Amino acid sequence: MPIRISVYIDGWSMHGSMKAAGIRAYGWCDFEKLTQTKTGYNDAAVRVKFFTASDCHKEKIFDKQDRWRTALRFKGWDVLAEGEFRRRGTGHREKMTDVALASHLVDDCARLTAGTKSVS
């Protein structure tokens, strides 16, 4: 049976980490290849779920995000924009992306274990 691996990415955390590290703000990371390399399963089927929120408060940023999401979908990744932006002080802040990621992770694990029997 081939190895299957799922990878869950919090897009805004990834973006913030890349920016803080001085990496181009909309740089690319091939999570499929990274996962295969780091696990040693070079032939593994990797499913990437990329979680984000649309920043519709700034048109320039929204357009960049739209191009980014198009590229991710072209790569075959699941792009889930389930987070939201909420007003915070003078600006907006992304919220709920991490909650959506965790919910999908738990749901996917439950689907995998449904129907399997525990061995004591």
Wavefront OBJ file of the C-alpha trace (Angstrom):
o trace
v 0.000 0.000 0.000
v 1.456 3.394 -0.964
v 2.314 5.867 1.769
v -0.168 8.755 2.037
v 0.642 11.876 4.027
v -1.528 14.915 4.705
v 0.016 18.290 5.442
v -1.923 21.144 7.048
v -0.616 24.694 6.511
v -1.733 27.833 8.351
v -1.134 30.284 5.522
v -1.041 33.434 7.617
v 1.408 31.925 10.115
v 3.568 30.761 7.202
v 3.444 34.229 5.640
v 4.347 35.918 8.938
v 7.225 33.513 9.565
v 8.638 34.006 6.068
v 8.365 37.774 6.388
v 10.035 37.746 9.833
v 12.872 35.620 8.427
v 13.452 38.126 5.631
v 12.153 35.769 2.945
v 10.206 37.380 0.113
v 6.673 38.006 1.393
v 4.973 35.839 -1.224
v 7.739 33.293 -1.658
v 7.031 29.718 -2.614
v 7.365 26.522 -0.652
v 6.686 23.150 -2.270
v 5.207 21.370 0.727
v 4.821 18.111 -1.179
v 8.540 17.936 -1.942
v 9.483 19.210 1.520
v 7.329 16.517 3.150
v 8.731 13.748 0.959
v 12.298 14.877 1.617
v 11.924 15.293 5.386
v 10.071 11.988 5.900
v 12.242 9.983 3.516
v 9.142 8.785 1.648
v 10.043 10.201 -1.751
v 7.188 8.379 -3.499
v 4.533 9.276 -0.911
v 1.251 10.736 -2.080
v 1.095 14.076 -0.273
v -2.152 15.954 0.207
v -1.713 19.609 1.130
v -4.477 21.547 2.860
v -3.683 25.263 2.905
v -5.774 27.342 5.324
v -6.105 31.086 4.977
v -8.443 34.060 5.264
v -9.205 36.637 2.601
v -8.143 40.177 3.472
v -10.907 41.961 1.602
v -10.173 45.248 3.398
v -7.190 46.040 1.158
v -7.742 45.550 -2.574
v -4.029 45.273 -3.454
v -3.500 42.535 -0.874
v -6.713 40.753 -1.898
v -5.547 40.647 -5.548
v -2.177 39.156 -4.526
v -3.940 36.603 -2.348
v -6.223 35.661 -5.224
v -3.240 35.007 -7.524
v -1.528 33.043 -4.732
v -4.608 30.858 -4.151
v -4.916 30.243 -7.902
v -1.307 29.026 -7.985
v -1.878 26.735 -4.997
v -4.984 25.226 -6.586
v -3.073 24.745 -9.853
v -0.575 22.717 -7.835
v -3.480 20.530 -6.691
v -3.653 21.721 -3.106
v -6.869 22.178 -1.152
v -7.166 25.896 -0.407
v -9.590 26.593 2.407
v -10.307 30.241 3.187
v -12.259 29.613 6.373
v -10.685 32.293 8.526
v -11.803 35.899 8.657
v -10.474 39.369 9.332
v -11.811 41.284 12.313
v -11.354 44.927 13.180
v -8.739 45.378 15.841
v -7.843 48.913 16.872
v -6.998 50.859 13.728
v -6.626 47.813 11.516
v -7.814 44.273 10.927
v -6.411 40.993 12.181
v -6.810 37.467 10.850
v -8.766 35.135 13.118
v -10.032 31.546 13.087
v -7.665 30.090 10.464
v -5.937 27.974 13.091
v -9.307 26.802 14.428
v -10.407 25.735 10.927
v -7.107 23.872 10.452
v -7.486 22.036 13.763
v -11.107 21.143 12.981
v -10.153 19.644 9.615
v -7.255 17.759 11.186
v -9.505 16.165 13.815
v -12.196 15.388 11.228
v -9.690 13.812 8.828
v -8.199 11.693 11.634
v -11.677 10.553 12.658
v -12.381 9.504 9.064
v -9.156 7.498 8.966
v -9.878 5.679 12.182
v -13.574 5.052 11.502
v -14.078 1.396 10.921
v -10.675 0.337 12.247
v -10.504 -1.947 15.233
v -8.275 -1.344 18.179
v -5.965 -4.150 19.221
v -5.359 -4.391 22.965
l 1 2 3 4 5 6 7 8 9 10 11 12 13 14 15 16 17 18 19 20 21 22 23 24 25 26 27 28 29 30 31 32 33 34 35 36 37 38 39 40 41 42 43 44 45 46 47 48 49 50 51 52 53 54 55 56 57 58 59 60 61 62 63 64 65 66 67 68 69 70 71 72 73 74 75 76 77 78 79 80 81 82 83 84 85 86 87 88 89 90 91 92 93 94 95 96 97 98 99 100 101 102 103 104 105 106 107 108 109 110 111 112 113 114 115 116 117 118 119 120
